[in-house]
Amino acid sequence: MTRKQRRAPFIALGLGILAVAVGLVLNAMRDNIVFFYSPSDVVEKSIAPGTRFRLGGMVEKGSLRHTGPATIAFEVTDFSKRIPVTYTGLLPDLFREGQGVVAEGRLGADGNFTADTVLAKHDEKYMPPEVAAALKKSGRWKEGEEAKP
């Protein structure tokens, strides 16, 4: 047997192990690749309580309320579904009802989303890309227009 013939099984075994490892990593990341969900996505995909993700949409008008010192509760909507959100901390200066928001945190067993980070739009025309895509998908927003309930 030549040296090439003796090396071939080791190379094939190495490539096989590498392929299995890549397959396992991709399989594990399959559901975690998308970090952003709209309220409709959360309901449709039946996301398990305790799962960490980003929730984005519009802050429902009339839903903002202070529930304690530095604790704010509001609802995020894509004008189809609503998810109640609780956040403890300082909100961004531009956070307000009727504006786009992305909240990062965990979904509770009761269906309430507990955010540990809240991001708001930064000027009059800006809409987070994920929020704009979700609203466009639902037919509720077009480029250059205000979001319609």
C-alpha positions in Angstrom: 0.0 0.0 0.0 1.3 3.4 -0.9 1.3 6.4 1.4 -1.6 8.0 -0.6 -3.7 4.9 -0.1 -3.0 4.8 3.6 -3.9 8.5 4.0 -7.2 8.4 2.1 -9.3 6.7 4.9 -8.1 9.3 7.4 -8.9 12.2 5.1 -12.3 10.7 4.4 -13.0 10.2 8.1 -11.9 13.8 8.9 -14.2 15.2 6.2 -17.1 13.0 7.5 -16.6 14.2 11.0 -16.5 17.8 9.8 -19.7 17.4 7.8 -21.5 15.9 10.8 -20.3 18.8 13.0 -21.5 21.4 10.5 -24.8 19.7 10.2 -25.3 19.6 14.0 -24.4 23.3 14.3 -26.8 24.3 11.5 -29.6 22.2 13.0 -29.1 23.7 16.4 -29.2 27.2 15.0 -32.2 26.7 12.7 -34.7 28.4 15.0 -32.3 30.9 16.5 -31.1 32.5 13.2 -34.1 34.9 13.2 -33.7 37.2 16.2 -36.8 39.4 15.5 -40.4 38.4 15.7 -43.6 40.5 15.2 -46.5 39.9 17.5 -48.2 37.8 14.8 -45.1 35.7 14.4 -45.0 35.1 18.2 -48.6 33.8 18.1 -48.2 31.8 14.9 -45.0 30.1 15.9 -46.1 29.3 19.5 -42.8 30.5 20.9 -42.0 28.7 24.2 -42.0 30.7 27.4 -38.5 31.7 28.5 -37.2 32.0 24.9 -35.1 35.0 24.4 -35.8 37.1 21.2 -36.5 40.5 19.9 -40.1 41.7 19.6 -40.8 44.5 17.2 -43.8 46.5 16.0 -45.6 49.7 17.0 -46.4 50.9 20.5 -50.2 50.6 20.8 -51.8 54.0 21.3 -53.4 54.3 24.8 -51.5 51.3 26.1 -48.6 53.0 27.9 -48.9 53.0 31.7 -46.5 53.3 34.7 -46.9 50.3 37.0 -44.2 51.1 39.5 -41.1 53.1 40.1 -39.2 52.9 36.7 -41.5 50.1 35.5 -43.5 50.7 32.3 -46.1 48.5 30.7 -47.2 48.9 27.1 -48.4 46.8 24.2 -46.5 46.1 20.9 -48.7 45.5 17.9 -48.4 44.8 14.2 -52.0 45.9 13.9 -53.0 42.3 13.7 -51.9 40.9 17.1 -50.8 42.5 20.4 -48.2 41.4 23.0 -48.1 43.1 26.4 -44.6 44.2 27.4 -43.2 45.1 30.8 -39.9 47.1 31.0 -38.0 48.3 34.1 -35.5 51.0 33.4 -35.2 54.2 31.5 -36.8 54.4 28.1 -35.2 56.1 25.2 -36.1 59.7 24.8 -37.9 59.1 21.5 -40.0 56.3 22.9 -43.8 57.1 22.6 -47.1 55.6 21.6 -47.7 55.1 17.9 -44.0 54.8 17.1 -41.8 51.8 16.1 -40.0 49.9 18.8 -37.9 46.8 19.2 -37.8 45.2 22.6 -35.4 42.4 23.6 -36.2 40.0 26.4 -38.1 36.9 27.2 -41.7 35.7 26.9 -43.3 34.7 30.1 -45.7 31.7 30.7 -48.6 34.2 31.0 -47.9 35.5 27.5 -46.4 38.8 28.7 -43.0 39.8 27.3 -40.5 41.1 29.8 -38.0 43.3 28.1 -34.5 44.1 29.3 -33.7 46.4 26.4 -36.0 48.8 24.5 -34.9 50.5 21.2 -36.9 53.3 19.7 -36.6 55.0 16.3 -34.0 57.8 16.1 -35.7 60.4 13.9 -38.9 61.4 12.2 -38.6 59.1 9.2 -36.7 56.1 10.6 -38.4 52.7 11.2 -36.3 49.8 12.3 -35.8 47.5 9.2 -37.3 44.5 10.9 -40.4 46.5 12.0 -40.9 48.0 8.5 -40.6 44.5 6.9 -43.2 43.0 9.4 -45.6 45.9 8.8 -45.1 45.7 5.0 -45.8 42.0 5.1 -49.1 42.6 6.9 -50.0 45.3 4.4 -50.1 48.0 7.0 -47.2 50.2 6.0 -45.6 51.4 2.8 -42.3 53.3 2.4 -42.8 57.0 3.0 -46.1 56.7 4.8 -47.1 56.8 8.4 -48.2 53.4 9.8 -51.9 53.0 9.8 -53.8 51.1 12.6 
